[in-house]
Amino acid sequence: MIDLNSDLGEGFGIWRLGDDDALLDVVTSANVACGFHAGDPSTMRRVCRQAASTGVAVGAQVSYRDLAGFGRRFIDADPAELADEVLYQIGALDACAKAAGIKVEYVKPHGALYNATVHHDAQAKAVVDGVKAFGDLPVLGLPGSRLLHHAERAGLRPVREAFADRAYTPEATLVPRTQPNAVLTSTDAVVAQVLRLARDGELVAADGTVLKTEVDSICLHGDTPGAVEHARKVREALERAGIPVARFVPR
C-alpha cells in the first residue's frame, strides 16, 4: 500500500498555483500551506472543504515565515521561535479543517525547512517540538533525516517520504532546485521513478547510483509542470501494478 501526497493551497489572495481540485481527485493526502510560505484563510478553508468531500487526509504544510521567497530560502531561526511558528501554523489550519468537519492529521515541513531538517538537528527538533505542543500527529520527512529521528524520540509516528518528481543525490537527499534537472518534468520519468520505488524499494540517483529505500508516502508536487497529468498517470500505473493507493492515516 502506498499513500500519494501533494502540496496544495499554495496560492495567495488573487494568485493561484496549481490545480488543487484536480489533484484532490487523485491523491490521498493533502499538504495544505498554512500562510507562511503561501496560502491564506480563504484558500485554506476551500481546500479543507474539498478534501472533506473527497475523503483526502489534510496535513499542515509548515514553513519558514517567507512569503516573498515561497519558503525556499534557509532562515537561521531561533529554535524556540520556530517551534512556536510551527504550532501557530498547525492551529490555523486545524481551525479551517474543523469548520469543514475534519481535522489536521499530520505535519510536513515545506521547502527550505524540509531540507534543513534533514541534517540541522536544532531545527529538526524545533519542528517536532512545535508538533508535539499541538498533539501527537505523524510527521512526514526524508528517510534517515534528523526530523524523523526526533519525531520517533518524541513518540510521534515518523512517516518516510520520497518524491515522484525530484532528482536525488547519491546521499539520498534531493538535488537542489538551483541545479539543472533537479525536477523531473517527463510524465514517463515520474511514473517510472514511482513504480521502482513502490515495487522494488529503489531510487536511482542523478549519477546512476541505486539507492535502497522504503517509503510510506510519495509526494507529487502541485506546482511541477504537468502536475495533474503526472498524478493521474502515477495512480493509474500503481493500480495496474496491483499496488493499493490509500491514505497512511486511518479514516
C-alpha positions as CSV (number, residue, x, y, z in Angstrom):
1,M,0.0,0.0,0.0
2,I,1.3,3.5,-0.8
3,D,0.0,7.0,0.1
4,L,0.1,9.8,-2.5
5,N,0.5,13.3,-1.1
6,S,0.7,16.7,-2.8
7,D,1.4,20.3,-1.7
8,L,-1.8,22.2,-2.1
9,G,-3.4,25.5,-1.3
10,E,-0.2,27.3,-2.4
11,G,-1.9,30.3,-3.9
12,F,-2.3,33.6,-2.1
13,G,-5.0,36.2,-2.5
14,I,-5.9,36.5,-6.2
15,W,-2.9,34.3,-7.3
16,R,-3.5,30.6,-7.8
17,L,-0.8,28.0,-8.1
18,G,-1.6,24.5,-9.4
19,D,-5.0,22.8,-9.8
20,D,-6.0,21.9,-6.2
21,D,-9.4,20.4,-7.1
22,A,-8.0,18.1,-9.8
23,L,-5.2,16.8,-7.6
24,L,-7.7,16.2,-4.7
25,D,-9.4,13.7,-7.0
26,V,-6.1,11.7,-7.3
27,V,-4.1,12.0,-4.1
28,T,-4.9,10.5,-0.7
29,S,-3.2,13.2,1.5
30,A,-3.1,16.9,1.0
31,N,-0.3,19.0,2.5
32,V,-2.0,22.4,2.9
33,A,0.0,25.6,3.0
34,C,-0.6,27.4,6.3
35,G,0.0,31.0,5.3
36,F,3.8,31.4,6.0
37,H,5.2,30.5,2.5
38,A,1.8,30.5,0.7
39,G,-1.9,30.2,1.4
40,D,-4.4,32.4,3.2
41,P,-7.5,31.7,5.3
42,S,-9.9,31.5,2.3
43,T,-7.6,29.2,0.4
44,M,-7.1,27.0,3.4
45,R,-10.9,26.7,4.0
46,R,-11.6,26.0,0.4
47,V,-9.0,23.2,0.2
48,C,-10.2,21.7,3.5
49,R,-13.8,21.7,2.3
50,Q,-12.8,19.9,-0.9
51,A,-10.6,17.4,0.9
52,A,-13.5,16.6,3.2
53,S,-15.8,15.9,0.2
54,T,-13.2,13.6,-1.4
55,G,-12.0,11.8,1.7
56,V,-8.5,13.1,1.4
57,A,-6.4,13.4,4.6
58,V,-5.4,17.0,5.5
59,G,-1.9,17.8,6.8
60,A,-0.2,21.0,7.8
61,Q,2.5,22.1,5.4
62,V,4.6,24.3,7.8
63,S,7.3,26.6,6.6
64,Y,9.6,29.4,7.5
65,R,7.9,32.8,7.5
66,D,8.9,33.6,3.9
67,L,6.0,34.6,1.6
68,A,8.4,36.5,-0.8
69,G,10.7,33.5,-1.2
70,F,7.9,30.8,-1.2
71,G,9.7,29.3,1.8
72,R,12.6,28.2,-0.3
73,R,15.3,30.2,1.5
74,F,17.0,29.0,4.6
75,I,16.4,31.1,7.7
76,D,18.6,30.8,10.8
77,A,15.6,30.8,13.0
78,D,15.7,30.6,16.8
79,P,14.6,27.1,17.7
80,A,12.1,28.2,20.3
81,E,10.6,30.7,17.9
82,L,10.5,28.2,15.1
83,A,8.6,25.7,17.4
84,D,6.1,28.4,18.2
85,E,5.6,29.2,14.5
86,V,5.1,25.6,13.6
87,L,2.4,25.3,16.4
88,Y,0.8,28.5,15.1
89,Q,0.5,27.2,11.6
90,I,-1.0,23.9,12.6
91,G,-3.5,25.6,14.7
92,A,-4.6,27.9,11.9
93,L,-5.1,25.0,9.5
94,D,-6.9,23.0,12.2
95,A,-9.4,25.7,12.6
96,C,-10.2,25.7,8.9
97,A,-10.3,21.9,8.9
98,K,-12.7,21.8,11.9
99,A,-15.0,24.2,10.0
100,A,-15.1,21.6,7.2
101,G,-15.9,18.8,9.7
102,I,-12.4,17.2,9.6
103,K,-9.1,17.8,11.4
104,V,-5.4,18.1,10.7
105,E,-4.0,14.6,10.6
106,Y,-0.2,15.0,10.1
107,V,2.5,17.6,9.6
108,K,5.1,18.1,6.8
109,P,7.7,20.9,6.5
110,H,7.9,22.7,3.3
111,G,10.8,23.8,1.0
112,A,14.0,25.0,2.7
113,L,12.7,24.0,6.2
114,Y,12.1,20.4,4.9
115,N,15.7,20.3,3.5
116,A,17.2,21.9,6.7
117,T,15.6,19.3,8.9
118,V,17.4,16.5,7.1
119,H,20.7,17.5,8.8
120,H,20.0,20.6,11.0
121,D,19.5,19.0,14.4
122,A,18.2,22.1,16.3
123,Q,15.7,23.0,13.6
124,A,14.5,19.4,13.2
125,K,13.9,19.2,17.0
126,A,12.2,22.6,16.9
127,V,9.7,21.4,14.3
128,V,9.0,18.3,16.3
129,D,8.6,20.4,19.5
130,G,6.0,22.5,17.7
131,V,4.1,19.5,16.5
132,K,4.2,17.8,19.9
133,A,2.9,21.0,21.5
134,F,-0.2,20.7,19.3
135,G,-0.7,16.9,19.7
136,D,0.6,13.5,18.7
137,L,0.5,14.0,14.9
138,P,2.5,11.9,12.4
139,V,5.4,13.8,10.8
140,L,6.4,13.3,7.1
141,G,10.1,13.6,6.2
142,L,13.0,12.2,4.3
143,P,14.1,8.7,5.4
144,G,17.1,8.9,7.7
145,S,16.6,12.6,8.5
146,R,17.1,14.2,11.8
147,L,13.4,15.2,11.6
148,L,12.2,11.6,11.7
149,H,14.7,10.8,14.3
150,H,13.4,13.4,16.7
151,A,9.8,12.6,15.8
152,E,10.3,9.0,16.8
153,R,12.1,10.0,20.0
154,A,9.1,12.3,20.9
155,G,6.7,9.4,20.4
156,L,5.3,10.7,17.1
157,R,4.9,8.5,14.1
158,P,7.7,9.1,11.6
159,V,6.3,8.8,8.0
160,R,9.0,8.1,5.4
161,E,8.5,10.1,2.2
162,A,10.0,10.1,-1.3
163,F,9.4,12.4,-4.3
164,A,7.9,11.3,-7.6
165,D,9.2,14.3,-9.5
166,R,12.6,15.2,-7.9
167,A,16.1,14.0,-8.7
168,Y,18.2,12.6,-5.9
169,T,21.9,12.8,-4.9
170,P,24.0,9.7,-4.2
171,E,23.5,10.5,-0.5
172,A,19.7,10.1,-0.9
173,T,18.9,13.8,-0.5
174,L,17.2,16.0,-3.0
175,V,19.2,17.6,-5.8
176,P,18.9,21.4,-5.1
177,R,16.4,23.2,-7.3
178,T,19.2,25.6,-8.3
179,Q,20.9,22.7,-10.2
180,P,19.9,21.5,-13.7
181,N,17.4,18.7,-13.9
182,A,16.5,18.8,-10.2
183,V,12.8,18.4,-11.2
184,L,11.5,15.6,-13.4
185,T,9.1,17.1,-15.9
186,S,8.6,14.0,-18.1
187,T,5.4,12.0,-17.1
188,D,7.2,8.8,-18.2
189,A,10.1,9.5,-15.9
190,V,7.9,10.4,-13.0
191,V,5.9,7.2,-13.4
192,A,9.0,5.0,-13.8
193,Q,10.5,6.5,-10.6
194,V,7.3,5.9,-8.6
195,L,6.9,2.3,-9.8
196,R,10.5,1.4,-9.0
197,L,10.0,2.9,-5.5
198,A,6.8,1.1,-4.8
199,R,7.7,-2.3,-6.3
200,D,11.5,-2.6,-5.6
201,G,12.2,-0.1,-2.8
202,E,14.8,1.6,-5.0
203,L,15.7,5.1,-6.3
204,V,18.2,5.9,-9.0
205,A,20.3,8.9,-8.1
206,A,21.3,11.6,-10.7
207,D,24.7,9.9,-11.1
208,G,23.2,6.4,-11.6
209,T,23.7,5.2,-8.1
210,V,21.0,2.8,-7.0
211,L,19.6,3.7,-3.6
212,K,17.6,1.2,-1.4
213,T,14.8,2.9,0.4
214,E,11.5,2.1,2.0
215,V,8.7,4.8,2.0
216,D,5.2,5.2,3.3
217,S,4.2,8.1,1.1
218,I,5.2,9.6,-2.3
219,C,4.9,13.3,-3.0
220,L,3.6,14.7,-6.2
221,H,4.3,18.4,-6.3
222,G,1.3,20.5,-7.3
223,D,3.4,23.2,-8.9
224,T,5.5,21.0,-11.2
225,P,4.7,21.5,-14.9
226,G,2.2,18.8,-15.9
227,A,1.4,18.0,-12.2
228,V,-2.1,16.8,-12.8
229,E,-1.2,14.6,-15.7
230,H,1.7,13.2,-13.6
231,A,-0.6,12.4,-10.7
232,R,-3.2,10.7,-12.8
233,K,-0.7,8.6,-14.7
234,V,1.1,7.6,-11.4
235,R,-2.1,6.5,-9.8
236,E,-3.2,4.5,-12.9
237,A,0.2,2.8,-13.1
238,L,0.2,1.9,-9.4
239,E,-3.3,0.4,-9.7
240,R,-2.4,-1.5,-12.8
241,A,0.6,-2.9,-11.0
242,G,-1.7,-4.2,-8.2
243,I,-0.3,-1.7,-5.6
244,P,-3.1,-0.3,-3.5
245,V,-3.2,3.5,-3.2
246,A,-4.5,4.6,0.2
247,R,-4.0,7.3,2.8
248,F,-1.5,6.5,5.5
249,V,-3.7,7.8,8.3
250,P,-6.9,5.9,9.1
251,R,-10.3,7.5,8.4
